[in-house]
Amino acid sequence: EAARLRDYLERVAVDSEAAILYANNEFYEAFQECDPKRMNALWLKEARSCCVHPGLLPVHGSEAIADSWRNILSPRRGMKIECLRPAVTVTGTVGRVVCYERVEDRITLVAINLFESTGSGWKMTFHQASMIEPSLAQNL
């Protein structure tokens, strides 16, 4: 019985990791396509959601986050952004992805994306991206 439970829990963890990576990929596709509606659909609609864009103050709450993404994405028609080396950690109903973002092949940032399991899949609750020293990004 214990071995069967262990196997089940391992399967659930792998399934959760795959689902979180899928949600993370959706985030970067919405970003690359400059689609604020698609971006908004990925976020948990709660006041506790938070987004920290590089060099800016934190944005709290799903409505303010949607506005911030609309302001960033709407003026553009497309943006080249790659998610590199995503590393997933799952703890219960929370998933974390730490990755690198390469923007327009010239700027590299480190990002932390948090997701929460909901009845409608994994929803983003937190995103923060910060610039890293260019010399550190050469081997990514």
Kinemage of the C-alpha trace (Angstrom):
@kinemage 1
@onewidth
@group {chain A} dominant
@subgroup {mainchain}
@vectorlist {calphas} color= white
{ca glu a 1} P 0.000 0.000 0.000
{ca ala a 2} L 2.820 2.430 0.852
{ca ala a 3} L 4.589 1.735 -2.454
{ca arg a 4} L 1.375 2.344 -4.405
{ca leu a 5} L 0.831 5.650 -2.577
{ca arg a 6} L 4.454 6.669 -3.239
{ca asp a 7} L 4.061 5.872 -6.943
{ca tyr a 8} L 0.812 7.847 -7.113
{ca leu a 9} L 2.387 10.878 -5.435
{ca glu a 10} L 5.371 10.747 -7.800
{ca arg a 11} L 2.998 10.618 -10.792
{ca val a 12} L 1.008 13.600 -9.459
{ca ala a 13} L 4.232 15.578 -8.946
{ca val a 14} L 5.365 14.858 -12.518
{ca asp a 15} L 1.912 15.784 -13.859
{ca ser a 16} L 1.967 19.013 -11.828
{ca glu a 17} L 5.437 19.914 -13.070
{ca ala a 18} L 4.344 19.394 -16.677
{ca ala a 19} L 1.197 21.478 -16.150
{ca ile a 20} L 3.202 24.285 -14.534
{ca leu a 21} L 5.708 24.271 -17.395
{ca tyr a 22} L 2.784 24.453 -19.811
{ca ala a 23} L 1.318 27.461 -17.939
{ca asn a 24} L 4.768 29.067 -17.868
{ca asn a 25} L 5.114 28.520 -21.623
{ca glu a 26} L 1.679 30.114 -22.157
{ca phe a 27} L 2.911 33.175 -20.242
{ca tyr a 28} L 5.905 33.600 -22.552
{ca glu a 29} L 3.823 32.986 -25.671
{ca ala a 30} L 1.328 35.681 -24.607
{ca phe a 31} L 4.297 37.953 -23.919
{ca gln a 32} L 5.911 37.234 -27.294
{ca glu a 33} L 2.622 37.732 -29.151
{ca cys a 34} L 1.959 40.957 -27.190
{ca asp a 35} L -1.531 39.699 -26.348
{ca pro a 36} L -2.831 41.421 -23.193
{ca lys a 37} L -6.098 39.417 -23.160
{ca arg a 38} L -4.242 36.120 -23.297
{ca met a 39} L -1.836 37.405 -20.638
{ca asn a 40} L -4.726 38.425 -18.378
{ca ala a 41} L -6.325 34.970 -18.677
{ca leu a 42} L -3.201 33.394 -17.152
{ca trp a 43} L -3.350 35.347 -13.893
{ca leu a 44} L -5.184 34.408 -10.698
{ca lys a 45} L -7.955 36.973 -10.217
{ca glu a 46} L -7.074 37.884 -6.631
{ca ala a 47} L -5.847 40.948 -4.758
{ca arg a 48} L -2.824 38.932 -3.565
{ca ser a 49} L -1.453 38.494 -7.091
{ca cys a 50} L 1.711 40.528 -7.649
{ca cys a 51} L 3.904 41.440 -10.617
{ca val a 52} L 7.275 43.188 -10.489
{ca his a 53} L 8.394 44.432 -13.896
{ca pro a 54} L 12.143 45.177 -14.204
{ca gly a 55} L 13.058 48.491 -12.633
{ca leu a 56} L 9.504 49.247 -11.482
{ca leu a 57} L 7.566 49.066 -8.241
{ca pro a 58} L 5.422 46.004 -7.480
{ca val a 59} L 1.939 45.925 -8.987
{ca his a 60} L -0.647 44.331 -6.682
{ca gly a 61} L -4.017 42.867 -7.599
{ca ser a 62} L -5.241 41.265 -10.797
{ca glu a 63} L -6.862 44.416 -12.223
{ca ala a 64} L -3.736 46.532 -11.765
{ca ile a 65} L -1.617 43.711 -13.184
{ca ala a 66} L -3.868 43.469 -16.250
{ca asp a 67} L -3.518 47.241 -16.749
{ca ser a 68} L 0.275 47.028 -16.448
{ca trp a 69} L 0.497 44.287 -19.079
{ca arg a 70} L -1.888 46.144 -21.373
{ca asn a 71} L 0.389 49.218 -21.130
{ca ile a 72} L 3.473 47.126 -21.915
{ca leu a 73} L 2.047 44.904 -24.649
{ca ser a 74} L -0.582 46.951 -26.490
{ca pro a 75} L 1.788 49.405 -28.230
{ca arg a 76} L 3.794 46.511 -29.708
{ca arg a 77} L 2.994 44.030 -32.469
{ca gly a 78} L 5.410 41.364 -31.277
{ca met a 79} L 8.422 40.884 -29.095
{ca lys a 80} L 11.112 38.254 -29.157
{ca ile a 81} L 11.385 36.747 -25.697
{ca glu a 82} L 12.735 33.325 -24.836
{ca cys a 83} L 12.364 31.403 -21.612
{ca leu a 84} L 15.637 29.600 -20.918
{ca arg a 85} L 16.406 26.836 -18.425
{ca pro a 86} L 13.068 26.736 -16.579
{ca ala a 87} L 13.408 24.908 -13.252
{ca val a 88} L 10.166 23.822 -11.572
{ca thr a 89} L 9.480 23.188 -7.906
{ca val a 90} L 6.071 22.040 -6.653
{ca thr a 91} L 4.944 22.259 -3.051
{ca gly a 92} L 1.325 21.240 -2.609
{ca thr a 93} L -0.835 23.620 -4.640
{ca val a 94} L 1.967 26.079 -5.404
{ca gly a 95} L 4.460 25.804 -8.229
{ca arg a 96} L 7.560 27.904 -8.809
{ca val a 97} L 9.507 28.371 -12.022
{ca val a 98} L 12.905 30.042 -11.942
{ca cys a 99} L 14.186 30.785 -15.421
{ca tyr a 100} L 16.072 33.219 -17.587
{ca glu a 101} L 14.421 35.539 -20.076
{ca arg a 102} L 16.300 36.567 -23.183
{ca val a 103} L 14.661 39.647 -24.711
{ca glu a 104} L 15.312 40.633 -28.332
{ca asp a 105} L 18.565 38.581 -28.251
{ca arg a 106} L 20.322 41.305 -26.258
{ca ile a 107} L 19.011 41.550 -22.681
{ca thr a 108} L 18.942 38.666 -20.211
{ca leu a 109} L 16.917 38.691 -17.038
{ca val a 110} L 16.301 36.176 -14.279
{ca ala a 111} L 12.625 35.548 -13.544
{ca ile a 112} L 10.588 33.938 -10.803
{ca asn a 113} L 7.066 32.850 -11.712
{ca leu a 114} L 4.692 31.447 -9.098
{ca phe a 115} L 1.582 29.480 -9.975
{ca glu a 116} L -1.318 28.221 -7.885
{ca ser a 117} L -3.432 25.190 -8.661
{ca thr a 118} L -7.083 26.138 -9.183
{ca gly a 119} L -10.188 24.439 -10.504
{ca ser a 120} L -9.330 25.889 -13.922
{ca gly a 121} L -5.670 24.891 -13.980
{ca trp a 122} L -2.464 26.527 -12.788
{ca lys a 123} L -2.779 30.322 -12.564
{ca met a 124} L 0.049 32.811 -12.164
{ca thr a 125} L 0.120 34.591 -8.820
{ca phe a 126} L 3.554 36.240 -8.971
{ca his a 127} L 6.093 37.281 -11.590
{ca gln a 128} L 9.345 39.133 -11.051
{ca ala a 129} L 12.079 39.722 -13.598
{ca ser a 130} L 15.407 41.373 -12.862
{ca met a 131} L 18.370 42.233 -15.052
{ca ile a 132} L 21.522 40.212 -14.611
{ca glu a 133} L 25.089 41.175 -15.339
{ca pro a 134} L 25.701 40.609 -19.092
{ca ser a 135} L 28.917 38.661 -18.463
{ca leu a 136} L 26.919 36.124 -16.413
{ca ala a 137} L 24.423 35.593 -19.250
{ca gln a 138} L 26.992 34.568 -21.880
{ca asn a 139} L 26.747 30.849 -21.144
{ca leu a 140} L 22.970 30.556 -21.078
